[in-house]
Amino acid sequence: MDVRTRAATSSGEQTPLWNLGYLDAAEKDARKFLNDDQYAYVVELFDQLACEQNPRLSHTQDVRPIDQFFELRDKGGILGKINLRVYFAVFDDERLLIALGCRKKEEEDQVPAFVVAKMRNRFRVAEELTKNSRTQERP
């Protein structure tokens, strides 16, 4: 699994305060059920989140804490009947948000245990990869 990073794009008058990254597994998750326009919309949601002082307490998005990571929730509009969940990690030292996974919520209960376990594992991978990139950057 790799972490791919990119600079967030400005959202209107807002300047991004965080860099963005995603695990390739998160992109694969999303591409299974989102078309290109819907995928671009989700990327835009993340760009908006990157403009927040504290993305954990977003003023523009529905964000909830789960374990060591967070859940971005959205539905309707271009998503149609899709009840979207994007799981992401916040790495303060790097000012980096990393998308861990994406899913279409289809049940009424809380986040299923298997999803929490999968995202917990992906969080560890993302944490290790960011730690390794920090070590490589030092002289």
C-alpha positions in Angstrom: 0.0 0.0 0.0 1.3 3.5 -0.9 0.4 7.0 0.3 0.0 9.4 -2.5 0.0 13.1 -1.5 -1.1 16.2 -3.2 -1.6 19.8 -2.4 -5.2 20.8 -1.7 -6.7 23.3 -4.2 -8.2 26.5 -3.0 -11.9 26.4 -2.4 -13.2 29.8 -3.3 -11.7 32.4 -1.0 -10.3 29.8 1.4 -6.6 28.8 1.4 -5.7 25.2 2.2 -4.1 24.8 5.6 -3.5 21.0 5.3 -1.9 18.8 2.7 -3.8 15.8 1.4 -3.0 12.2 0.9 -4.7 9.0 0.2 -3.9 5.3 0.3 -4.3 3.7 -3.1 -6.7 1.3 -1.4 -9.0 4.2 -0.6 -9.1 5.2 -4.2 -9.9 1.6 -5.2 -12.7 1.6 -2.6 -14.3 4.7 -4.0 -14.0 3.8 -7.7 -16.0 0.6 -7.0 -19.2 2.6 -6.5 -18.6 6.3 -7.6 -18.7 7.5 -11.1 -16.1 10.1 -12.3 -18.3 13.1 -11.4 -19.1 11.7 -8.0 -15.4 10.9 -7.3 -14.4 14.5 -8.3 -17.1 15.8 -5.8 -15.6 13.7 -3.0 -12.1 15.1 -3.8 -13.6 18.6 -3.6 -15.1 17.7 -0.2 -11.6 16.8 0.9 -10.2 20.0 -0.5 -12.7 22.0 1.6 -11.8 20.0 4.6 -8.1 20.9 4.1 -9.1 24.6 4.5 -10.4 24.0 8.0 -8.3 25.1 10.9 -9.2 21.8 12.7 -10.6 19.3 10.3 -11.7 17.2 13.3 -14.2 19.9 14.1 -15.2 20.9 10.6 -17.6 23.8 10.1 -18.4 22.8 6.5 -18.5 19.0 6.6 -20.1 16.3 8.7 -17.1 14.7 10.5 -17.3 12.2 13.3 -14.5 10.6 15.4 -14.1 6.8 15.2 -11.2 5.1 17.0 -7.9 6.8 15.9 -9.4 8.1 12.7 -12.4 10.1 11.5 -15.5 9.6 9.3 -16.5 12.2 6.7 -20.2 11.7 5.9 -22.2 12.9 2.9 -25.3 12.0 0.9 -27.7 13.4 -1.7 -27.0 15.9 -4.5 -24.6 14.5 -7.0 -24.2 11.3 -4.9 -27.9 10.5 -5.5 -29.0 7.8 -3.0 -25.4 7.0 -2.0 -24.8 7.4 1.7 -21.1 8.1 1.6 -18.5 7.5 4.2 -14.8 8.5 3.8 -12.5 7.5 6.6 -9.4 9.6 7.1 -6.5 10.2 9.5 -5.1 13.5 10.7 -1.3 13.8 11.2 -0.7 17.2 12.9 3.1 17.3 12.7 2.9 16.9 8.9 -0.3 19.0 8.5 -1.6 16.1 6.5 -5.0 14.5 6.1 -4.9 10.9 4.6 -7.9 9.2 3.2 -7.9 5.6 4.5 -11.0 4.2 2.8 -14.3 4.9 1.3 -17.6 3.0 1.5 -21.2 3.2 0.6 -23.2 2.8 3.9 -26.1 0.4 3.5 -27.0 -0.5 7.1 -28.7 1.5 9.8 -26.4 0.5 12.7 -23.1 2.0 13.7 -19.9 1.4 11.7 -19.5 -2.4 11.4 -16.7 -3.9 13.4 -15.0 -5.3 10.2 -14.9 -1.7 8.8 -13.4 -0.3 12.0 -10.8 -3.1 12.0 -9.9 -2.5 8.3 -9.5 1.2 8.8 -7.5 0.7 12.0 -5.1 -1.4 10.0 -4.9 1.2 7.2 -4.3 3.9 9.8 -1.3 1.9 11.1 0.0 1.6 7.5 -0.5 5.3 6.8 1.2 6.2 10.2 4.2 4.0 9.3 4.5 5.3 5.8 4.4 9.0 7.0 6.9 8.1 9.7 9.2 6.5 7.1 8.9 9.6 4.8 9.9 11.8 7.8 12.9 9.7 8.5 14.0 9.7 4.9 13.8 13.5 4.7 16.2 14.1 7.5 19.9 14.4 6.7 
